[in-house]
Amino acid sequence: MRGWWQELAGLVLPVDCAGCGAVRVLVCEGCRGALSGAAAGPVRPSPRPEGLPVVRAAAVYEGAVRAVLLAHKERGALPLAGVLGGALAAAVLAGGPGAGPGEVALVPVPSARRQVRARGHDPARRIALAAAGRLRRAGVPARVAPVLGLRRAVADQAGLGARQRRENLAGALAVRRDGARLTRGARIVLVDDVVTTGATLAEAARALRAAGLTAGAGAGGARGAPGAGPGGGLRAAVVAAPADAFVRAPRAGAR
């Protein structure tokens, strides 16, 4: 079954590995290993934006991981969402939210509408959907709760430093009207595909706090490498932040 799926994918996608270029395979075993979630761990941007929850990342944003993520995000290689979602699910399980009782709600950080139109898809939401499926197959009740939305236009973040990103995103996100219903009874895990300075996840956490959403323990994501982003911040792929820190987020510099 897997063989015919790969042949079909080859009709619409390059047949080379998205990570390293190995021929006749969507993602080779070596590149899958880099996205296994085995190296998942906490990341902390420097400077750390105020209100940023504890962030876990599933893989270092470099080499094959970077190539796979960009192929999915920017070049429309949609089947790669399964590999990236698997990395996120592995990090969620390793980080803790899959170990406790109850359901996990994966809350993707939304992309701007113009970006979704240009790409033809919403990367973080697609990865979250794949991760939820993996978690359910592992026996963890999980669902995707797309409760965050942009309430004003924001500039393209590319090329912006840490302070500029915070100013660009300040107050930009809000919880949709049905947010409380969609997350009720679940432990919330924020999901983004790439973290550079932490400004996006900090703004997402602020929006959830402002709406009065609370959550239990959570974790997920990928480990980033220091100094890879603007301003010396961390950069990581397939990232999830545990929402138990939403209501107890330490002040900047506290950790």
C-alpha positions in Angstrom: 0.0 0.0 0.0 2.8 2.3 0.9 4.4 1.6 -2.5 1.5 2.8 -4.6 1.1 5.9 -2.5 4.7 6.8 -3.1 4.3 6.2 -6.9 1.2 8.5 -6.8 3.1 11.1 -4.9 5.8 11.0 -7.5 3.3 12.2 -10.1 2.9 15.5 -8.4 6.0 15.8 -6.3 9.7 15.5 -6.9 10.7 11.8 -6.4 13.9 12.8 -4.5 14.0 12.9 -0.7 12.9 16.4 0.5 15.7 16.4 3.1 18.8 15.1 1.3 17.9 14.4 -2.3 18.1 10.6 -2.2 16.2 9.3 -5.2 12.8 7.6 -5.4 11.7 8.3 -1.9 9.7 11.2 -0.4 11.7 11.2 2.8 14.5 8.7 3.3 15.1 6.8 6.6 18.0 9.0 7.6 15.9 12.2 7.3 13.0 10.5 9.0 15.3 9.8 11.9 16.1 13.5 12.2 12.4 14.1 12.5 11.7 11.2 14.9 11.3 13.5 18.0 14.1 11.6 19.8 16.0 14.9 20.2 13.0 16.8 21.5 13.7 19.3 24.3 13.1 22.8 25.6 14.2 25.9 23.8 14.5 29.5 25.1 14.9 32.5 22.8 17.4 35.2 23.9 16.1 37.7 24.6 13.1 35.9 25.9 9.8 37.8 25.2 7.6 38.5 28.1 4.8 36.0 28.6 6.4 33.3 26.5 5.4 29.9 27.7 7.9 27.1 28.1 8.6 25.9 24.6 9.6 22.4 23.4 10.9 21.7 20.0 11.0 18.3 18.1 14.1 18.9 15.9 16.9 21.3 15.2 16.1 23.7 12.4 19.0 22.8 10.1 20.0 20.5 7.4 17.4 17.9 6.4 14.9 19.2 9.0 15.0 22.7 7.5 14.8 21.3 3.9 11.7 19.1 4.7 9.9 21.9 6.5 10.5 24.4 3.7 9.4 21.9 1.1 6.2 21.5 3.0 5.7 25.1 3.9 6.8 27.0 0.8 6.7 24.5 -2.1 3.5 22.7 -1.4 4.8 19.2 -0.7 1.7 18.5 1.4 2.4 14.7 2.1 5.4 15.9 4.2 2.9 17.0 6.8 2.7 13.4 7.9 6.4 13.3 8.7 6.3 16.7 10.5 3.2 15.8 12.3 4.9 12.6 13.5 7.8 14.6 14.9 5.3 16.9 16.8 3.4 13.9 18.1 6.5 12.3 19.4 7.6 15.4 21.2 4.1 15.8 22.7 4.3 12.3 24.0 7.9 12.8 25.3 7.1 16.1 26.8 4.2 15.0 29.1 0.8 15.9 27.8 0.2 12.5 26.4 1.0 10.9 29.8 -1.9 12.4 31.8 -5.6 11.8 31.7 -8.0 13.7 29.4 -7.8 15.1 25.9 -5.1 17.2 24.2 -6.2 20.2 22.1 -3.6 21.3 19.6 -4.0 25.0 18.9 -2.1 26.0 15.7 -0.8 29.6 15.3 -2.7 31.0 12.3 -1.1 32.2 9.1 -2.2 35.5 7.5 -4.8 35.0 4.8 -2.6 36.3 2.1 0.1 33.7 3.1 -2.5 30.9 3.0 -3.7 32.0 -0.4 -0.1 32.2 -1.7 1.0 28.8 -0.4 -2.3 27.1 -0.9 -2.4 25.8 2.6 -1.9 26.6 6.3 1.3 24.8 7.4 0.9 24.8 11.1 -2.7 23.7 11.0 -1.9 20.9 8.5 1.0 19.7 10.8 -1.3 19.8 13.8 -3.9 17.7 12.0 -1.3 15.1 11.2 0.0 15.1 14.8 -3.5 14.7 16.2 -4.0 11.6 14.1 -0.7 10.1 15.3 -1.6 10.8 18.9 -5.0 9.2 18.6 -3.3 6.1 17.0 -1.0 6.1 20.1 -4.0 6.0 22.4 -4.0 9.7 23.3 -7.3 11.6 22.8 -6.3 14.6 20.7 -8.0 17.1 18.5 -7.1 20.3 16.6 -8.8 23.4 17.9 -8.1 26.4 15.5 -9.3 29.0 18.0 -6.8 31.7 17.2 -7.3 34.3 14.5 -5.7 37.5 13.3 -7.7 40.6 14.2 -5.5 43.0 12.2 -2.9 42.9 9.4 0.7 42.2 10.2 3.8 42.8 8.2 5.9 39.9 6.8 8.2 38.8 9.7 11.1 37.8 7.4 14.1 39.9 8.1 12.7 41.5 11.3 14.7 41.4 14.5 13.3 40.4 17.9 12.0 43.8 18.9 10.5 44.5 15.5 8.7 41.2 15.6 7.2 41.9 19.0 6.0 45.3 17.9 4.6 43.8 14.6 2.6 41.2 16.5 1.5 43.1 19.6 -2.2 42.6 20.0 -2.6 41.0 16.6 -4.1 37.7 17.7 -7.4 37.0 19.4 -9.4 33.9 20.4 -12.5 33.2 18.3 -15.9 33.4 19.8 -16.2 29.6 20.1 -12.7 29.2 21.5 -13.9 28.2 25.0 -16.2 25.5 23.6 -13.5 24.0 21.3 -10.9 23.7 24.0 -13.2 22.8 27.0 -11.8 20.0 29.1 -8.6 19.7 27.1 -5.0 20.4 27.9 -4.0 23.1 25.3 -0.8 22.8 23.3 0.2 25.7 21.1 1.7 24.6 17.8 3.9 26.5 15.3 6.2 25.2 12.6 9.2 27.5 13.2 10.2 29.6 16.2 12.7 32.4 15.7 12.5 34.9 18.5 9.4 33.6 20.3 7.3 36.6 19.5 4.6 34.7 17.8 4.1 32.1 20.5 4.2 34.9 23.2 1.5 36.8 21.4 -0.6 33.6 21.0 -0.2 32.8 24.7 -1.3 36.4 25.5 -4.4 36.1 23.4 -5.4 32.8 25.2 -4.8 34.4 28.6 -6.9 37.4 27.6 -9.8 35.1 26.7 -9.6 33.4 30.1 -8.6 30.0 28.7 -6.8 27.7 31.2 -5.2 24.4 30.6 -3.4 21.5 32.4 0.0 20.1 31.7 1.3 20.1 28.1 4.4 19.8 26.0 5.5 19.1 22.5 7.8 20.1 19.7 11.4 20.3 18.8 14.9 21.5 19.9 16.4 24.5 18.3 19.9 25.7 17.8 21.1 29.0 19.4 21.9 31.9 17.3 20.1 30.7 14.2 17.5 33.5 14.2 17.6 37.3 14.1 18.9 38.9 17.2 20.7 35.7 18.3 17.4 34.0 19.1 16.7 30.3 18.9 15.1 28.8 15.9 13.3 25.5 15.9 11.0 23.5 13.7 7.7 21.9 14.5 7.3 23.6 17.9 4.7 23.2 20.6 4.4 25.2 23.8 2.8 23.7 26.9 -0.3 25.7 27.9 0.1 25.0 31.7 2.5 27.9 31.5 -0.2 30.2 30.1 -1.5 31.4 33.4 1.8 31.1 35.2 4.2 32.4 32.6 7.3 33.9 34.3 8.3 37.4 33.5 11.1 38.1 31.0 14.5 37.3 32.6 13.0 35.1 35.2 14.4 32.0 33.7 
